[in-house]
Amino acid sequence: MQEKAASAAAYVRAIAEKRGRNAEGAEKAVRESATFHQGV
């Protein structure tokens, strides 16, 4: 699951950077969401 989360985070980061958005915040949101779902 960690590989999928890392891929999703990288994908979201790339989109955010391309659109001039907060890439760090977008990546953090994906990673925290993945951590939450793993624990459930």
One Martini backbone bead per residue (centre of mass of N, CA, C, O) as a GRO file, in nm:
protein
   40
    1MET     BB    1   0.054   0.064  -0.016
    2GLN     BB    2   0.294   0.265  -0.013
    3GLU     BB    3   0.335   0.282  -0.320
    4LYS     BB    4   0.060   0.408  -0.387
    5ALA     BB    5   0.091   0.659  -0.211
    6ALA     BB    6   0.347   0.765  -0.351
    7SER     BB    7   0.224   0.790  -0.632
    8ALA     BB    8  -0.008   0.978  -0.560
    9ALA     BB    9   0.166   1.205  -0.441
   10ALA     BB   10   0.332   1.261  -0.698
   11TYR     BB   11   0.094   1.327  -0.881
   12VAL     BB   12  -0.025   1.564  -0.717
   13ARG     BB   13   0.231   1.734  -0.713
   14ALA     BB   14   0.256   1.775  -1.020
   15ILE     BB   15  -0.014   1.916  -1.059
   16ALA     BB   16   0.030   2.149  -0.861
   17GLU     BB   17   0.282   2.265  -0.997
   18LYS     BB   18   0.155   2.314  -1.278
   19ARG     BB   19  -0.084   2.508  -1.132
   20GLY     BB   20   0.038   2.674  -0.881
   21ARG     BB   21   0.027   2.509  -0.625
   22ASN     BB   22   0.032   2.338  -0.321
   23ALA     BB   23   0.233   2.072  -0.319
   24GLU     BB   24   0.284   2.002  -0.023
   25GLY     BB   25  -0.015   1.994   0.067
   26ALA     BB   26  -0.112   1.778  -0.131
   27GLU     BB   27   0.079   1.554  -0.042
   28LYS     BB   28  -0.001   1.549   0.256
   29ALA     BB   29  -0.298   1.471   0.213
   30VAL     BB   30  -0.244   1.197   0.087
   31ARG     BB   31  -0.071   1.070   0.310
   32GLU     BB   32  -0.277   1.105   0.544
   33SER     BB   33  -0.503   0.944   0.414
   34ALA     BB   34  -0.349   0.676   0.384
   35THR     BB   35  -0.295   0.638   0.687
   36PHE     BB   36  -0.586   0.629   0.780
   37HIS     BB   37  -0.677   0.380   0.600
   38GLN     BB   38  -0.476   0.170   0.719
   39GLY     BB   39  -0.596   0.188   1.025
   40VAL     BB   40  -0.904   0.082   0.957
   0.00000   0.00000   0.00000
